[in-house]
Amino acid sequence: QFIMMAAGTVWGWDAFVVLGTLLAASHAARPFQGSPELESCSAESCTTLSVYAHGLTGTVPTSIGLLTALASLVLDTNSLSGALPTELGCAVALTLLSAQDTQIRGGLPTELGQARALGALSISRTRVGGTLPTEVAGAPALLDLDAYGSALSGTLPTELGAAPWARGRVNVQRNALTGTLPTELGAVDLRLSTLYTQLNRLTGTIPSELAQLAALRFCVLTAQTGLDP
Protein backbone atom coordinates (compact mmCIF):
# COMPACT_ATOMS: atom_id res chain seq x y z
CA GLN A 1 0.00 0.00 0.00
CA PHE A 2 1.08 3.58 -0.43
CA ILE A 3 0.34 7.10 0.76
CA MET A 4 0.71 9.87 -1.80
CA MET A 5 -0.35 13.35 -0.76
CA ALA A 6 -0.43 15.59 -3.82
CA ALA A 7 -0.02 19.36 -3.75
CA GLY A 8 -3.33 21.01 -3.01
CA THR A 9 -4.56 18.42 -0.54
CA VAL A 10 -5.82 20.30 2.51
CA TRP A 11 -5.77 18.71 5.94
CA GLY A 12 -6.36 21.89 7.94
CA TRP A 13 -3.21 21.46 10.06
CA ASP A 14 0.40 20.38 9.64
CA ALA A 15 0.27 17.07 7.79
CA PHE A 16 3.44 15.77 9.42
CA VAL A 17 2.07 16.38 12.92
CA VAL A 18 -0.95 14.31 11.96
CA LEU A 19 1.23 11.69 10.32
CA GLY A 20 3.47 11.44 13.38
CA THR A 21 0.46 10.91 15.62
CA LEU A 22 -0.96 8.27 13.32
CA LEU A 23 2.35 6.47 13.06
CA ALA A 24 2.67 6.37 16.84
CA ALA A 25 -0.85 5.01 17.12
CA SER A 26 -0.09 2.32 14.57
CA HIS A 27 2.60 0.86 16.82
CA ALA A 28 -0.16 -1.26 18.34
CA ALA A 29 -0.87 -2.66 14.83
CA ARG A 30 -3.99 -0.52 14.48
CA PRO A 31 -4.75 0.90 11.03
CA PHE A 32 -4.22 4.58 10.31
CA GLN A 33 -7.34 6.63 10.99
CA GLY A 34 -8.45 10.18 10.37
CA SER A 35 -7.75 10.62 6.64
CA PRO A 36 -8.95 8.82 3.51
CA GLU A 37 -5.34 8.52 2.29
CA LEU A 38 -4.32 6.69 5.48
CA GLU A 39 -7.45 4.77 6.39
CA SER A 40 -6.31 1.34 5.21
CA CYS A 41 -2.58 1.72 5.77
CA SER A 42 -0.82 0.22 8.76
CA ALA A 43 2.79 0.26 9.86
CA GLU A 44 3.16 -3.28 8.54
CA SER A 45 1.66 -2.60 5.09
CA CYS A 46 2.67 0.92 4.02
CA THR A 47 5.42 0.66 1.38
CA THR A 48 5.42 4.14 -0.24
CA LEU A 49 5.09 7.57 1.35
CA SER A 50 5.30 10.57 -0.99
CA VAL A 51 4.61 14.14 0.18
CA TYR A 52 6.20 15.89 -2.81
CA ALA A 53 5.55 19.68 -2.97
CA HIS A 54 2.96 19.56 -0.21
CA GLY A 55 3.96 22.78 1.56
CA LEU A 56 5.02 20.92 4.68
CA THR A 57 6.95 22.56 7.53
CA GLY A 58 8.44 21.25 10.74
CA THR A 59 10.54 18.13 11.19
CA VAL A 60 10.25 14.54 10.02
CA PRO A 61 8.73 12.57 12.93
CA THR A 62 10.89 9.96 14.62
CA SER A 63 7.93 7.59 14.43
CA ILE A 64 8.64 7.21 10.70
CA GLY A 65 10.82 4.30 11.79
CA LEU A 66 7.70 2.38 12.75
CA LEU A 67 6.92 1.87 9.06
CA THR A 68 8.80 -1.42 8.86
CA ALA A 69 7.54 -2.15 5.31
CA LEU A 70 8.40 1.32 3.95
CA ALA A 71 10.37 1.03 0.71
CA SER A 72 10.06 4.54 -0.77
CA LEU A 73 10.09 7.85 1.13
CA VAL A 74 9.85 11.06 -0.92
CA LEU A 75 9.97 14.36 1.01
CA ASP A 76 11.03 16.61 -1.89
CA THR A 77 10.19 20.29 -2.36
CA ASN A 78 8.86 21.15 1.09
CA SER A 79 9.98 23.55 3.83
CA LEU A 80 10.92 20.76 6.19
CA SER A 81 13.69 21.55 8.67
CA GLY A 82 15.63 19.83 11.41
CA ALA A 83 17.63 16.66 10.93
CA LEU A 84 16.70 13.34 9.38
CA PRO A 85 15.72 11.08 12.29
CA THR A 86 18.04 8.25 13.27
CA GLU A 87 14.96 6.01 13.38
CA LEU A 88 15.11 5.81 9.57
CA GLY A 89 17.59 3.03 10.18
CA CYS A 90 14.68 0.96 11.51
CA ALA A 91 12.99 1.10 8.09
CA VAL A 92 14.79 -2.05 7.01
CA ALA A 93 12.89 -2.30 3.69
CA LEU A 94 13.80 1.23 2.60
CA THR A 95 15.17 1.36 -0.96
CA LEU A 96 14.61 5.05 -1.83
CA LEU A 97 15.05 8.11 0.39
CA SER A 98 14.72 11.49 -1.33
CA ALA A 99 14.69 14.77 0.61
CA GLN A 100 15.90 17.18 -2.08
CA ASP A 101 14.87 20.83 -2.17
CA THR A 102 14.13 21.03 1.56
CA GLN A 103 15.62 22.91 4.52
CA ILE A 104 16.65 19.69 6.26
CA ARG A 105 19.99 20.15 8.01
CA GLY A 106 22.37 18.36 10.35
CA GLY A 107 24.36 15.29 9.47
CA LEU A 108 23.26 12.12 7.75
CA PRO A 109 22.44 9.62 10.50
CA THR A 110 24.88 6.72 10.58
CA GLU A 111 21.88 4.50 11.28
CA LEU A 112 20.91 4.81 7.60
CA GLY A 113 23.60 2.22 6.99
CA GLN A 114 21.32 -0.26 8.74
CA ALA A 115 18.83 0.10 5.88
CA ARG A 116 20.56 -2.67 3.97
CA ALA A 117 18.23 -2.37 0.97
CA LEU A 118 18.85 1.37 0.44
CA GLY A 119 19.57 1.81 -3.26
CA ALA A 120 19.02 5.55 -3.86
CA LEU A 121 19.73 8.48 -1.53
CA SER A 122 19.12 12.09 -2.59
CA ILE A 123 19.85 15.07 -0.34
CA SER A 124 20.52 17.54 -3.16
CA ARG A 125 19.86 21.22 -2.49
CA THR A 126 19.46 20.73 1.25
CA ARG A 127 21.47 21.92 4.25
CA VAL A 128 22.60 18.44 5.23
CA GLY A 129 26.23 18.81 6.28
CA GLY A 130 29.10 17.20 8.11
CA THR A 131 31.03 14.26 6.79
CA LEU A 132 29.53 11.50 4.69
CA PRO A 133 29.25 8.62 7.18
CA THR A 134 31.22 5.53 6.28
CA GLU A 135 28.16 3.44 7.18
CA VAL A 136 26.14 5.23 4.48
CA ALA A 137 28.93 5.38 1.89
CA GLY A 138 29.42 1.65 2.22
CA ALA A 139 25.75 0.67 2.22
CA PRO A 140 25.76 -2.60 0.27
CA ALA A 141 22.85 -1.84 -2.08
CA LEU A 142 23.53 1.85 -2.75
CA LEU A 143 23.39 2.57 -6.50
CA ASP A 144 22.70 6.31 -6.57
CA LEU A 145 24.10 8.95 -4.21
CA ASP A 146 22.99 12.50 -5.08
CA ALA A 147 24.26 15.20 -2.71
CA TYR A 148 24.48 18.07 -5.19
CA GLY A 149 24.45 21.51 -3.55
CA SER A 150 24.35 20.33 0.06
CA ALA A 151 26.76 21.21 2.88
CA LEU A 152 28.91 18.08 3.13
CA SER A 153 32.45 18.61 4.40
CA GLY A 154 35.50 16.54 5.27
CA THR A 155 36.93 13.83 3.04
CA LEU A 156 35.17 11.29 0.86
CA PRO A 157 35.26 7.92 2.63
CA THR A 158 37.12 5.08 0.96
CA GLU A 159 34.01 2.94 1.52
CA LEU A 160 32.49 4.58 -1.58
CA GLY A 161 34.49 2.12 -3.66
CA ALA A 162 35.33 -0.65 -1.24
CA ALA A 163 32.43 -3.00 -1.95
CA PRO A 164 32.23 -5.26 -5.03
CA TRP A 165 28.87 -4.14 -6.37
CA ALA A 166 27.54 -1.68 -8.94
CA ARG A 167 27.22 1.95 -7.85
CA GLY A 168 25.64 3.81 -10.75
CA ARG A 169 26.08 7.47 -9.76
CA VAL A 170 28.01 9.54 -7.24
CA ASN A 171 27.15 13.24 -7.42
CA VAL A 172 28.76 15.34 -4.67
CA GLN A 173 29.34 18.58 -6.57
CA ARG A 174 28.86 21.97 -4.88
CA ASN A 175 29.75 20.97 -1.32
CA ALA A 176 32.70 21.79 0.95
CA LEU A 177 34.57 18.50 0.60
CA THR A 178 38.33 18.48 1.20
CA GLY A 179 41.22 16.06 0.85
CA THR A 180 41.89 13.77 -2.10
CA LEU A 181 39.71 11.54 -4.22
CA PRO A 182 39.94 7.99 -2.83
CA THR A 183 41.68 5.59 -5.18
CA GLU A 184 39.02 3.01 -4.24
CA LEU A 185 36.60 4.81 -6.56
CA GLY A 186 38.54 3.16 -9.38
CA ALA A 187 37.88 -0.40 -8.21
CA VAL A 188 37.74 -2.60 -11.30
CA ASP A 189 34.48 -4.25 -10.28
CA LEU A 190 32.76 -0.94 -9.44
CA ARG A 191 30.41 -0.28 -12.35
CA LEU A 192 30.36 3.48 -11.77
CA SER A 193 28.73 5.35 -14.65
CA THR A 194 28.59 8.93 -13.31
CA LEU A 195 31.02 10.78 -11.05
CA TYR A 196 30.66 14.51 -10.30
CA THR A 197 32.95 16.09 -7.68
CA GLN A 198 33.46 19.61 -9.02
CA LEU A 199 32.97 22.82 -7.02
CA ASN A 200 34.51 21.45 -3.82
CA ARG A 201 37.87 22.00 -2.13
CA LEU A 202 39.49 18.75 -3.18
CA THR A 203 43.25 18.65 -3.66
CA GLY A 204 45.90 16.28 -4.98
CA THR A 205 45.91 14.39 -8.25
CA ILE A 206 43.12 12.51 -9.99
CA PRO A 207 43.62 8.80 -9.23
CA SER A 208 44.88 6.87 -12.22
CA GLU A 209 42.66 4.00 -11.06
CA LEU A 210 39.64 5.84 -12.50
CA ALA A 211 40.84 4.79 -15.94
CA GLN A 212 39.76 1.24 -15.03
CA LEU A 213 36.09 2.22 -14.88
CA ALA A 214 34.81 0.76 -18.14
CA ALA A 215 31.22 1.81 -17.45
CA LEU A 216 32.08 5.45 -16.69
CA ARG A 217 30.15 7.74 -19.06
CA PHE A 218 29.93 11.10 -17.29
CA CYS A 219 32.77 12.46 -15.17
CA VAL A 220 33.53 16.04 -14.06
CA LEU A 221 36.17 16.40 -11.36
CA THR A 222 38.29 19.51 -11.56
CA ALA A 223 36.19 22.66 -12.02
CA GLN A 224 37.18 25.19 -9.33
CA THR A 225 38.97 22.66 -7.13
CA GLY A 226 42.61 22.07 -6.37
CA LEU A 227 42.73 18.76 -8.23
CA ASP A 228 45.49 18.26 -10.78
CA PRO A 229 44.83 16.19 -13.92
N, C-alpha and C positions, 0 to 999 in steps of 0.2 A: 504494500500500500504506500501511497505517497501523499504529502501535503504540499500544495503549491499555491501560494498566496500571491496573486497577480497585483500589479499596481492598480490602485483605484478601489481595492477592497477596503471597506470601512468597518472597523471593529468598535470604534468609539473610545478606545483607550490603547495604550501601548501594547502592540501585538506580542512583543517578547515577554512582557510581564505576564500576560495571559498564558502564553506558551509555557513559561517557566512554572507557573502554578499547575497547569495541566500535566506537565511532565512529572512534577513531584507527586501529583495525585496518582499517576499511572504506576508508580513504584509498587503499588499493591495489586498490579495486574488488572486494574480497572480500565475501561476504555476512556479515551478522551471525551470530554463533554463540554458543551457550551458554545460550539461553533459547528456549522455544517461540514467545514473542511476537516474537522478533527474527530467528528462523531464516532467513526468506526475504526479509528487508528489507536493502537495501543503501543506501549513501549516495545513489545515483542514483535510487532508487525510492521511498524513504520520503517520504510527503506529509503525514502527520498523526502527531503525537506528543502524547499526552495522559497526564499523570500526576496527574490531579485527586485530591486527598485521599488521597495514597498514603503519608503519613507520612515524606516525604523530608526529609533534612537536608543540610547542606553547600552547595556552590555549583554553579551551572550550568556544566558543562564547556565550555571554549573550543572543543572539537572539535565542538560543536553546529553550527558554521558549515560543517562538511563535508557536512551534509545539504542539498545544492544543490537538491533537489526539494521540500524541506519547505515546505508551505503553511500549516499550522496547528500552533501550539505552545501547549499549555495546561499551565501549571505551578501552577494555583490550589490554595489550601488545603493548603499544605505548610509546613514549617519551614525552607525554603530561605533562605540568607543570602548575604552578599557582593553583588557588583554583577552586573548583566546583562553578559555578555561582548560586547566590541566585535565579535567574530566573527559575531554575529547579522546584521551587515550583509552577510555573504557569502551568507546564505540569500536569494538573489535572488527566489525564488518565494513568499516568506512573505507571506501575506495577513492572518493573525490571530496576534497575540501577546498572551496573557493570563497575567499573573503575580499576580493579585489574591489577597489574604489570605495573603501570605507575609511573610517578614522580609527580603526583598531590599532592599538599600540602595544608596547611591551615586547618581550621576547617570545619566540616560538617555544611552546612548552615541550620539554624533552619527552614528556609522556606520549606525544604524537608518535614516537618511534614504536610504541606498543601496538599501534594500529597496523598490524602486519600486512593488511591488504591494501594500504594506502598507495594508490597509483598516481594520483595527480594532486598537487598542492599549489594553489595560487594565492599569493599575498601581494600581488602587484598593486602599485599606487595606494599603499597603506602606510602607516607609521610604525609597522613592526620593525624592531631594531635588535641590537645586540648581535651576538655571533650566531651563525647557523649551527644548531646543535648537532653533534656527531650522530646522535640517535636518530635524528630526522634525515640527515644526509645519507646515512647508511640504511634507511628503511628498505627492506628486501624487495618490495614490489614497486618502488617509486620509478615512474616512467617520465614524469613531467614536473619539473620544478620551475615555477614562474614567480620570481621575486623582483620584477622590474619596478624601479622607482620606489623602493621601500627605504628602510633606514638600517639595513644590515651593516655590521662593521666587523673588524677582526679578520682573520684569515679563513680561506675556504678549507674545510676539513678534507683530509685525504680520503675519508670514507665515501666521498662522492664517486670515486672510481674504484673502490676496493672490492666490490662484490661482482661476481661473474654473471650479471644479468643485463638486460637491455634497458638503458636509460635513454629515452628519446630526446628530451630537451632539458637543457640547463640555461635559464635566462636570469642572470643576476646583474644586469646592467643598471646604471644609475643608483648605486648604493655608496657606501663608504668603506668598501672592502680594502684591506691592505695585505702586504706580504706577497708571496709568489703564487703562481698557478701550480697546483699539485701535479706532479708527474703522473699520478695515478689516473688522472683524467684520460690518459692515453692508453689505458689498458686494452690489450688486443681484443679481448672478448666483450668490451663495452661498446654496444652498438649505438653510440651517441650520434645523433643526426644534426642537432642544433646546439651551439655553444655561444652565448653572448655574455661577455664580461666587461665591455667598454664602460667608460664614464665611472670608473672607480679610482682607487689610489694604489693599484697593484704595481709591483716593481719586479725587477729581475728579467730574465729571458723567457721567451715562450718555449715550453718544453718540446723537445724534438719528438717525444713520444706521441704527440698529437698526430703526427704523420701516419701513425698506424691505424687511425680511425677510418676504416674503409667506408663506413656509412655516413660520415660527416658531410653534410650538404650546405649548411649555413654556419659561418663562424666569423664573429667580429670580436677582436680581443683588445686592440691597442688604442682606440680613439681616446685621447685625453687621459692616458694613464702613463705610468713610468715603465711600461713593458717595452723591452727591446725585441725586435724580430729575430 
